């Protein structure tokens, strides 16, 4: 599992009560009733996690960007 999958799994567990995001080929295990408030919290957590990763990721310089084209 990569870092993104780990973060999403933690959000699913903590905000939605979903134990895994792996497909288990069973409707009762793969489909969940989720309230909109919980869904909003989960989406917000995912967005904030993405912002945090973006802040920590070094940005390419203008010269590096120009060299790619």
C-alpha positions, 0 to 999 in steps of 0.5 A: 500500500502506498502513502496515499492509500494509507491516508485514505484508509485511515480517513475511511476508518476514522470518519466513515467506520469503513475498515478497508478500501479493498474490494472484497467482492461482496455487496454487504462488505463493499457497499456502505450507508454513509451520512452526508455529514460523515462524507463531508468530514471524510472529503475535508480530511482528504482535501486537507491531507492533500494540502499538507502533502502539497506544502511539504513537496518541493516545487519545481523552479521555472528553469526545471519547468522550462527544461521539461518542454 
